[in-house]
Amino acid sequence: MTANHVSINPLIALRVVEQAPDALILVDTAGLIVYANNAVATLFGYRQAELIGCSIECLVPERLRGGHARYRDGFNATPAAREMGARKVALSAVRRDGTEFPTEIRLAPIYEAGQLLVVAAVRDISERSLITEELRAARLEADGANRAKSRFLATASHDLRQPLQTLQLLTAALGRQVEGPATEIIERQQHALQSMADLLNTLLDISKLESGTVTPTLEDVSVGDMLAEIRQQSEQIAAARGLVLTITAGSEFLRTDRVLLRQLIQNLLTNALKYTRVGGVSIRTVRTATHLNIEVTDTGVGIAPDQTERIFDEYYRMERPGAGRRGSGLGLNIVRQISRLLGYGVEVESELGRGTTFRLAIPQDRLVEAGMRTAVVPANRSADAEAELLKPSVLVIEDDDAVRGALELILKLNDYPVRVAATAEAAEKLFAREGPDIDLVVTDFHLNGPDNGLQVLDRLRLAAGRDLPAVVLSGDTSPILRHAGQLSRVQLLRKPVEARHLIRTLEQLFGREEPTGSGP
């Protein structure tokens, strides 16, 4: 015996068992109760003496007694400590008054004079089960809310993009007919509309970013050109606030998603302008041995050290000295989600009263070498092949009057012969009459009626007996659209699409432009 060892009187040990918070029952191999502590009486409503000699099945609901007896026989055959109920199988017990309650049970074999006895610790888990049910109900309600949100986003995606698509196309058409100083105004308006379109796309996709269902569309992107577009869009905003916007970039190209990267940088710039009152904001690119860094630096109020880890949280609005509470709290959260999706790192350096630098760290392997870029250049054409320069005839299928009219206008301004149809039925009737004269199809994916644009295109191709080249326009992200781009001579463009992008795509489909492979 060691100096610290304390010997426990058997009577004290018995009192501990008697007053244990869990119901403790001792049962023999015949299933008869040989001992029950005070908690058993409290839990089941019996006096302890009433239970001695009774079958353990009296504490089991009648409908479950047959199965319990078989289980008891199995335990006697292979006795070992084990747990029942809760995380294993849902169990129920019954009180003297007939009320049932969910329970969990722990079993352990003991031997007395060579005879097997079983100790059962019984616990009422009614409160835990109630919480579990409430959590399950809350989860079902949340799932229902998410489904409703998804339906809303799908509707909003389509309904909001339609007027924005009309504005972009009409602005592009207006730009074809004005000259002089007004041209710059039109260009700025086009950039503003494109920025609005990009923002709309990102906001409508925020739930998909969170669920991990957004797939980046990769292309070769000039960082310098993108930053120049951002500067043109934002320099007047900075000037209106008395700030200087400086952007310096190299000639690097990235293999990335153009819209997501632009939204990421634009959010960082917007955040910097929001919290800068004096001085300015600069964006620059810095090459290291392992990364291309895009740094957005401001001379603003800075970020307190205790807020640095929280600024990327959803709906968290920074409380900066002299800046108050501004914004919705989504801008930097979107930055974090997009950067994770694209595989970029985001670092923050800040000093109160002196400013902040956000550093976007893009891995070196995302850079595209000059000889590996995919470019689009005009195909070589003989000067006297005027017949080949005739623009292809386009059939536009669009159920929205404004979008259909804008598409017709911008195509005519680009010298395309155009035919239009508002429904699938009208398109097929028109094609039955003039099919041989139609070279390209531009169709909305969502059309009024049972069929979508891809189904209509399939029938037009069957009638024509050829793979009629087509552009499918949609603001939706339905799974079926993921396969549209894999179809022969079909290009999927997301609404709202820029007019110049639409025209360039038509030219590619009809062979006016050809992608070039790797250079020497």
Secondary structure as a PSIPRED ss2 file (coil, helix, strand):
# PSIPRED VFORMAT (PSIPRED V4.0)

   1 M C   1.000  0.000  0.000
   2 T C   1.000  0.000  0.000
   3 A C   1.000  0.000  0.000
   4 N C   1.000  0.000  0.000
   5 H C   1.000  0.000  0.000
   6 V C   1.000  0.000  0.000
   7 S C   1.000  0.000  0.000
   8 I C   1.000  0.000  0.000
   9 N C   1.000  0.000  0.000
  10 P H   0.000  1.000  0.000
  11 L H   0.000  1.000  0.000
  12 I H   0.000  1.000  0.000
  13 A H   0.000  1.000  0.000
  14 L H   0.000  1.000  0.000
  15 R H   0.000  1.000  0.000
  16 V H   0.000  1.000  0.000
  17 V H   0.000  1.000  0.000
  18 E H   0.000  1.000  0.000
  19 Q C   1.000  0.000  0.000
  20 A C   1.000  0.000  0.000
  21 P C   1.000  0.000  0.000
  22 D C   1.000  0.000  0.000
  23 A E   0.000  0.000  1.000
  24 L E   0.000  0.000  1.000
  25 I E   0.000  0.000  1.000
  26 L E   0.000  0.000  1.000
  27 V E   0.000  0.000  1.000
  28 D E   0.000  0.000  1.000
  29 T C   1.000  0.000  0.000
  30 A C   1.000  0.000  0.000
  31 G C   1.000  0.000  0.000
  32 L E   0.000  0.000  1.000
  33 I E   0.000  0.000  1.000
  34 V E   0.000  0.000  1.000
  35 Y E   0.000  0.000  1.000
  36 A E   0.000  0.000  1.000
  37 N C   1.000  0.000  0.000
  38 N H   0.000  1.000  0.000
  39 A H   0.000  1.000  0.000
  40 V H   0.000  1.000  0.000
  41 A H   0.000  1.000  0.000
  42 T H   0.000  1.000  0.000
  43 L H   0.000  1.000  0.000
  44 F H   0.000  1.000  0.000
  45 G C   1.000  0.000  0.000
  46 Y C   1.000  0.000  0.000
  47 R C   1.000  0.000  0.000
  48 Q H   0.000  1.000  0.000
  49 A H   0.000  1.000  0.000
  50 E H   0.000  1.000  0.000
  51 L H   0.000  1.000  0.000
  52 I C   1.000  0.000  0.000
  53 G C   1.000  0.000  0.000
  54 C C   1.000  0.000  0.000
  55 S E   0.000  0.000  1.000
  56 I H   0.000  1.000  0.000
  57 E H   0.000  1.000  0.000
  58 C H   0.000  1.000  0.000
  59 L H   0.000  1.000  0.000
  60 V C   1.000  0.000  0.000
  61 P C   1.000  0.000  0.000
  62 E H   0.000  1.000  0.000
  63 R H   0.000  1.000  0.000
  64 L H   0.000  1.000  0.000
  65 R H   0.000  1.000  0.000
  66 G H   0.000  1.000  0.000
  67 G H   0.000  1.000  0.000
  68 H H   0.000  1.000  0.000
  69 A H   0.000  1.000  0.000
  70 R H   0.000  1.000  0.000
  71 Y H   0.000  1.000  0.000
  72 R H   0.000  1.000  0.000
  73 D H   0.000  1.000  0.000
  74 G H   0.000  1.000  0.000
  75 F H   0.000  1.000  0.000
  76 N H   0.000  1.000  0.000
  77 A H   0.000  1.000  0.000
  78 T C   1.000  0.000  0.000
  79 P C   1.000  0.000  0.000
  80 A C   1.000  0.000  0.000
  81 A C   1.000  0.000  0.000
  82 R E   0.000  0.000  1.000
  83 E E   0.000  0.000  1.000
  84 M E   0.000  0.000  1.000
  85 G E   0.000  0.000  1.000
  86 A C   1.000  0.000  0.000
  87 R C   1.000  0.000  0.000
  88 K C   1.000  0.000  0.000
  89 V C   1.000  0.000  0.000
  90 A C   1.000  0.000  0.000
  91 L E   0.000  0.000  1.000
  92 S E   0.000  0.000  1.000
  93 A E   0.000  0.000  1.000
  94 V E   0.000  0.000  1.000
  95 R C   1.000  0.000  0.000
  96 R C   1.000  0.000  0.000
  97 D C   1.000  0.000  0.000
  98 G C   1.000  0.000  0.000
  99 T C   1.000  0.000  0.000
 100 E E   0.000  0.000  1.000
 101 F E   0.000  0.000  1.000
 102 P E   0.000  0.000  1.000
 103 T E   0.000  0.000  1.000
 104 E E   0.000  0.000  1.000
 105 I E   0.000  0.000  1.000
 106 R E   0.000  0.000  1.000
 107 L E   0.000  0.000  1.000
 108 A E   0.000  0.000  1.000
 109 P E   0.000  0.000  1.000
 110 I E   0.000  0.000  1.000
 111 Y E   0.000  0.000  1.000
 112 E E   0.000  0.000  1.000
 113 A C   1.000  0.000  0.000
 114 G C   1.000  0.000  0.000
 115 Q E   0.000  0.000  1.000
 116 L E   0.000  0.000  1.000
 117 L E   0.000  0.000  1.000
 118 V E   0.000  0.000  1.000
 119 V E   0.000  0.000  1.000
 120 A E   0.000  0.000  1.000
 121 A E   0.000  0.000  1.000
 122 V E   0.000  0.000  1.000
 123 R E   0.000  0.000  1.000
 124 D E   0.000  0.000  1.000
 125 I C   1.000  0.000  0.000
 126 S H   0.000  1.000  0.000
 127 E H   0.000  1.000  0.000
 128 R H   0.000  1.000  0.000
 129 S H   0.000  1.000  0.000
 130 L H   0.000  1.000  0.000
 131 I H   0.000  1.000  0.000
 132 T H   0.000  1.000  0.000
 133 E H   0.000  1.000  0.000
 134 E H   0.000  1.000  0.000
 135 L H   0.000  1.000  0.000
 136 R H   0.000  1.000  0.000
 137 A H   0.000  1.000  0.000
 138 A H   0.000  1.000  0.000
 139 R H   0.000  1.000  0.000
 140 L H   0.000  1.000  0.000
 141 E H   0.000  1.000  0.000
 142 A H   0.000  1.000  0.000
 143 D H   0.000  1.000  0.000
 144 G H   0.000  1.000  0.000
 145 A H   0.000  1.000  0.000
 146 N H   0.000  1.000  0.000
 147 R H   0.000  1.000  0.000
 148 A H   0.000  1.000  0.000
 149 K H   0.000  1.000  0.000
 150 S H   0.000  1.000  0.000
 151 R H   0.000  1.000  0.000
 152 F H   0.000  1.000  0.000
 153 L H   0.000  1.000  0.000
 154 A H   0.000  1.000  0.000
 155 T H   0.000  1.000  0.000
 156 A H   0.000  1.000  0.000
 157 S H   0.000  1.000  0.000
 158 H H   0.000  1.000  0.000
 159 D H   0.000  1.000  0.000
 160 L H   0.000  1.000  0.000
 161 R H   0.000  1.000  0.000
 162 Q H   0.000  1.000  0.000
 163 P H   0.000  1.000  0.000
 164 L H   0.000  1.000  0.000
 165 Q H   0.000  1.000  0.000
 166 T H   0.000  1.000  0.000
 167 L H   0.000  1.000  0.000
 168 Q H   0.000  1.000  0.000
 169 L H   0.000  1.000  0.000
 170 L H   0.000  1.000  0.000
 171 T H   0.000  1.000  0.000
 172 A H   0.000  1.000  0.000
 173 A H   0.000  1.000  0.000
 174 L H   0.000  1.000  0.000
 175 G H   0.000  1.000  0.000
 176 R C   1.000  0.000  0.000
 177 Q C   1.000  0.000  0.000
 178 V C   1.000  0.000  0.000
 179 E C   1.000  0.000  0.000
 180 G C   1.000  0.000  0.000
 181 P C   1.000  0.000  0.000
 182 A H   0.000  1.000  0.000
 183 T H   0.000  1.000  0.000
 184 E H   0.000  1.000  0.000
 185 I H   0.000  1.000  0.000
 186 I H   0.000  1.000  0.000
 187 E H   0.000  1.000  0.000
 188 R H   0.000  1.000  0.000
 189 Q H   0.000  1.000  0.000
 190 Q H   0.000  1.000  0.000
 191 H H   0.000  1.000  0.000
 192 A H   0.000  1.000  0.000
 193 L H   0.000  1.000  0.000
 194 Q H   0.000  1.000  0.000
 195 S H   0.000  1.000  0.000
 196 M H   0.000  1.000  0.000
 197 A H   0.000  1.000  0.000
 198 D H   0.000  1.000  0.000
 199 L H   0.000  1.000  0.000
 200 L H   0.000  1.000  0.000
 201 N H   0.000  1.000  0.000
 202 T H   0.000  1.000  0.000
 203 L H   0.000  1.000  0.000
 204 L H   0.000  1.000  0.000
 205 D C   1.000  0.000  0.000
 206 I H   0.000  1.000  0.000
 207 S H   0.000  1.000  0.000
 208 K H   0.000  1.000  0.000
 209 L H   0.000  1.000  0.000
 210 E H   0.000  1.000  0.000
 211 S H   0.000  1.000  0.000
 212 G C   1.000  0.000  0.000
 213 T C   1.000  0.000  0.000
 214 V C   1.000  0.000  0.000
 215 T C   1.000  0.000  0.000
 216 P C   1.000  0.000  0.000
 217 T C   1.000  0.000  0.000
 218 L E   0.000  0.000  1.000
 219 E E   0.000  0.000  1.000
 220 D E   0.000  0.000  1.000
 221 V E   0.000  0.000  1.000
 222 S E   0.000  0.000  1.000
 223 V H   0.000  1.000  0.000
 224 G H   0.000  1.000  0.000
 225 D H   0.000  1.000  0.000
 226 M H   0.000  1.000  0.000
 227 L H   0.000  1.000  0.000
 228 A H   0.000  1.000  0.000
 229 E H   0.000  1.000  0.000
 230 I H   0.000  1.000  0.000
 231 R H   0.000  1.000  0.000
 232 Q H   0.000  1.000  0.000
 233 Q H   0.000  1.000  0.000
 234 S H   0.000  1.000  0.000
 235 E H   0.000  1.000  0.000
 236 Q H   0.000  1.000  0.000
 237 I H   0.000  1.000  0.000
 238 A H   0.000  1.000  0.000
 239 A H   0.000  1.000  0.000
 240 A H   0.000  1.000  0.000
 241 R C   1.000  0.000  0.000
 242 G C   1.000  0.000  0.000
 243 L C   1.000  0.000  0.000
 244 V E   0.000  0.000  1.000
 245 L E   0.000  0.000  1.000
 246 T E   0.000  0.000  1.000
 247 I E   0.000  0.000  1.000
 248 T E   0.000  0.000  1.000
 249 A C   1.000  0.000  0.000
 250 G C   1.000  0.000  0.000
 251 S C   1.000  0.000  0.000
 252 E C   1.000  0.000  0.000
 253 F E   0.000  0.000  1.000
 254 L E   0.000  0.000  1.000
 255 R E   0.000  0.000  1.000
 256 T E   0.000  0.000  1.000
 257 D E   0.000  0.000  1.000
 258 R H   0.000  1.000  0.000
 259 V H   0.000  1.000  0.000
 260 L H   0.000  1.000  0.000
 261 L H   0.000  1.000  0.000
 262 R H   0.000  1.000  0.000
 263 Q H   0.000  1.000  0.000
 264 L H   0.000  1.000  0.000
 265 I H   0.000  1.000  0.000
 266 Q H   0.000  1.000  0.000
 267 N H   0.000  1.000  0.000
 268 L H   0.000  1.000  0.000
 269 L H   0.000  1.000  0.000
 270 T H   0.000  1.000  0.000
 271 N H   0.000  1.000  0.000
 272 A H   0.000  1.000  0.000
 273 L H   0.000  1.000  0.000
 274 K H   0.000  1.000  0.000
 275 Y C   1.000  0.000  0.000
 276 T C   1.000  0.000  0.000
 277 R C   1.000  0.000  0.000
 278 V C   1.000  0.000  0.000
 279 G C   1.000  0.000  0.000
 280 G E   0.000  0.000  1.000
 281 V E   0.000  0.000  1.000
 282 S E   0.000  0.000  1.000
 283 I E   0.000  0.000  1.000
 284 R E   0.000  0.000  1.000
 285 T E   0.000  0.000  1.000
 286 V E   0.000  0.000  1.000
 287 R E   0.000  0.000  1.000
 288 T C   1.000  0.000  0.000
 289 A C   1.000  0.000  0.000
 290 T C   1.000  0.000  0.000
 291 H E   0.000  0.000  1.000
 292 L E   0.000  0.000  1.000
 293 N E   0.000  0.000  1.000
 294 I E   0.000  0.000  1.000
 295 E E   0.000  0.000  1.000
 296 V E   0.000  0.000  1.000
 297 T E   0.000  0.000  1.000
 298 D E   0.000  0.000  1.000
 299 T C   1.000  0.000  0.000
 300 G C   1.000  0.000  0.000
 301 V C   1.000  0.000  0.000
 302 G C   1.000  0.000  0.000
 303 I C   1.000  0.000  0.000
 304 A C   1.000  0.000  0.000
 305 P H   0.000  1.000  0.000
 306 D H   0.000  1.000  0.000
 307 Q H   0.000  1.000  0.000
 308 T C   1.000  0.000  0.000
 309 E C   1.000  0.000  0.000
 310 R C   1.000  0.000  0.000
 311 I C   1.000  0.000  0.000
 312 F C   1.000  0.000  0.000
 313 D C   1.000  0.000  0.000
 314 E C   1.000  0.000  0.000
 315 Y C   1.000  0.000  0.000
 316 Y C   1.000  0.000  0.000
 317 R C   1.000  0.000  0.000
 318 M C   1.000  0.000  0.000
 319 E C   1.000  0.000  0.000
 320 R E   0.000  0.000  1.000
 321 P C   1.000  0.000  0.000
 322 G C   1.000  0.000  0.000
 323 A C   1.000  0.000  0.000
 324 G E   0.000  0.000  1.000
 325 R C   1.000  0.000  0.000
 326 R C   1.000  0.000  0.000
 327 G C   1.000  0.000  0.000
 328 S C   1.000  0.000  0.000
 329 G C   1.000  0.000  0.000
 330 L C   1.000  0.000  0.000
 331 G H   0.000  1.000  0.000
 332 L H   0.000  1.000  0.000
 333 N H   0.000  1.000  0.000
 334 I H   0.000  1.000  0.000
 335 V H   0.000  1.000  0.000
 336 R H   0.000  1.000  0.000
 337 Q H   0.000  1.000  0.000
 338 I H   0.000  1.000  0.000
 339 S H   0.000  1.000  0.000
 340 R H   0.000  1.000  0.000
 341 L H   0.000  1.000  0.000
 342 L H   0.000  1.000  0.000
 343 G C   1.000  0.000  0.000
 344 Y C   1.000  0.000  0.000
 345 G E   0.000  0.000  1.000
 346 V E   0.000  0.000  1.000
 347 E E   0.000  0.000  1.000
 348 V E   0.000  0.000  1.000
 349 E E   0.000  0.000  1.000
 350 S E   0.000  0.000  1.000
 351 E E   0.000  0.000  1.000
 352 L C   1.000  0.000  0.000
 353 G C   1.000  0.000  0.000
 354 R C   1.000  0.000  0.000
 355 G E   0.000  0.000  1.000
 356 T E   0.000  0.000  1.000
 357 T E   0.000  0.000  1.000
 358 F E   0.000  0.000  1.000
 359 R E   0.000  0.000  1.000
 360 L E   0.000  0.000  1.000
 361 A E   0.000  0.000  1.000
 362 I E   0.000  0.000  1.000
 363 P E   0.000  0.000  1.000
 364 Q H   0.000  1.000  0.000
 365 D H   0.000  1.000  0.000
 366 R H   0.000  1.000  0.000
 367 L E   0.000  0.000  1.000
 368 V C   1.000  0.000  0.000
 369 E C   1.000  0.000  0.000
 370 A H   0.000  1.000  0.000
 371 G H   0.000  1.000  0.000
 372 M H   0.000  1.000  0.000
 373 R C   1.000  0.000  0.000
 374 T C   1.000  0.000  0.000
 375 A E   0.000  0.000  1.000
 376 V E   0.000  0.000  1.000
 377 V E   0.000  0.000  1.000
 378 P E   0.000  0.000  1.000
 379 A C   1.000  0.000  0.000
 380 N C   1.000  0.000  0.000
 381 R C   1.000  0.000  0.000
 382 S C   1.000  0.000  0.000
 383 A C   1.000  0.000  0.000
 384 D C   1.000  0.000  0.000
 385 A C   1.000  0.000  0.000
 386 E H   0.000  1.000  0.000
 387 A H   0.000  1.000  0.000
 388 E H   0.000  1.000  0.000
 389 L H   0.000  1.000  0.000
 390 L C   1.000  0.000  0.000
 391 K C   1.000  0.000  0.000
 392 P C   1.000  0.000  0.000
 393 S C   1.000  0.000  0.000
 394 V E   0.000  0.000  1.000
 395 L E   0.000  0.000  1.000
 396 V E   0.000  0.000  1.000
 397 I E   0.000  0.000  1.000
 398 E C   1.000  0.000  0.000
 399 D C   1.000  0.000  0.000
 400 D C   1.000  0.000  0.000
 401 D H   0.000  1.000  0.000
 402 A H   0.000  1.000  0.000
 403 V H   0.000  1.000  0.000
 404 R H   0.000  1.000  0.000
 405 G H   0.000  1.000  0.000
 406 A H   0.000  1.000  0.000
 407 L H   0.000  1.000  0.000
 408 E H   0.000  1.000  0.000
 409 L H   0.000  1.000  0.000
 410 I H   0.000  1.000  0.000
 411 L H   0.000  1.000  0.000
 412 K H   0.000  1.000  0.000
 413 L H   0.000  1.000  0.000
 414 N C   1.000  0.000  0.000
 415 D C   1.000  0.000  0.000
 416 Y C   1.000  0.000  0.000
 417 P C   1.000  0.000  0.000
 418 V E   0.000  0.000  1.000
 419 R E   0.000  0.000  1.000
 420 V E   0.000  0.000  1.000
 421 A E   0.000  0.000  1.000
 422 A C   1.000  0.000  0.000
 423 T C   1.000  0.000  0.000
 424 A H   0.000  1.000  0.000
 425 E H   0.000  1.000  0.000
 426 A H   0.000  1.000  0.000
 427 A H   0.000  1.000  0.000
 428 E H   0.000  1.000  0.000
 429 K H   0.000  1.000  0.000
 430 L H   0.000  1.000  0.000
 431 F H   0.000  1.000  0.000
 432 A H   0.000  1.000  0.000
 433 R H   0.000  1.000  0.000
 434 E H   0.000  1.000  0.000
 435 G H   0.000  1.000  0.000
 436 P H   0.000  1.000  0.000
 437 D H   0.000  1.000  0.000
 438 I C   1.000  0.000  0.000
 439 D C   1.000  0.000  0.000
 440 L E   0.000  0.000  1.000
 441 V E   0.000  0.000  1.000
 442 V E   0.000  0.000  1.000
 443 T E   0.000  0.000  1.000
 444 D E   0.000  0.000  1.000
 445 F C   1.000  0.000  0.000
 446 H C   1.000  0.000  0.000
 447 L C   1.000  0.000  0.000
 448 N C   1.000  0.000  0.000
 449 G C   1.000  0.000  0.000
 450 P C   1.000  0.000  0.000
 451 D C   1.000  0.000  0.000
 452 N C   1.000  0.000  0.000
 453 G H   0.000  1.000  0.000
 454 L H   0.000  1.000  0.000
 455 Q H   0.000  1.000  0.000
 456 V H   0.000  1.000  0.000
 457 L H   0.000  1.000  0.000
 458 D H   0.000  1.000  0.000
 459 R H   0.000  1.000  0.000
 460 L H   0.000  1.000  0.000
 461 R H   0.000  1.000  0.000
 462 L H   0.000  1.000  0.000
 463 A H   0.000  1.000  0.000
 464 A H   0.000  1.000  0.000
 465 G C   1.000  0.000  0.000
 466 R C   1.000  0.000  0.000
 467 D C   1.000  0.000  0.000
 468 L C   1.000  0.000  0.000
 469 P C   1.000  0.000  0.000
 470 A E   0.000  0.000  1.000
 471 V E   0.000  0.000  1.000
 472 V E   0.000  0.000  1.000
 473 L E   0.000  0.000  1.000
 474 S E   0.000  0.000  1.000
 475 G C   1.000  0.000  0.000
 476 D C   1.000  0.000  0.000
 477 T C   1.000  0.000  0.000
 478 S C   1.000  0.000  0.000
 479 P H   0.000  1.000  0.000
 480 I H   0.000  1.000  0.000
 481 L H   0.000  1.000  0.000
 482 R H   0.000  1.000  0.000
 483 H H   0.000  1.000  0.000
 484 A H   0.000  1.000  0.000
 485 G H   0.000  1.000  0.000
 486 Q H   0.000  1.000  0.000
 487 L C   1.000  0.000  0.000
 488 S C   1.000  0.000  0.000
 489 R C   1.000  0.000  0.000
 490 V E   0.000  0.000  1.000
 491 Q E   0.000  0.000  1.000
 492 L E   0.000  0.000  1.000
 493 L E   0.000  0.000  1.000
 494 R E   0.000  0.000  1.000
 495 K C   1.000  0.000  0.000
 496 P C   1.000  0.000  0.000
 497 V C   1.000  0.000  0.000
 498 E C   1.000  0.000  0.000
 499 A H   0.000  1.000  0.000
 500 R H   0.000  1.000  0.000
 501 H H   0.000  1.000  0.000
 502 L H   0.000  1.000  0.000
 503 I H   0.000  1.000  0.000
 504 R H   0.000  1.000  0.000
 505 T H   0.000  1.000  0.000
 506 L H   0.000  1.000  0.000
 507 E H   0.000  1.000  0.000
 508 Q H   0.000  1.000  0.000
 509 L H   0.000  1.000  0.000
 510 F C   1.000  0.000  0.000
 511 G C   1.000  0.000  0.000
 512 R C   1.000  0.000  0.000
 513 E E   0.000  0.000  1.000
 514 E E   0.000  0.000  1.000
 515 P E   0.000  0.000  1.000
 516 T E   0.000  0.000  1.000
 517 G C   1.000  0.000  0.000
 518 S C   1.000  0.000  0.000
 519 G C   1.000  0.000  0.000
 520 P C   1.000  0.000  0.000
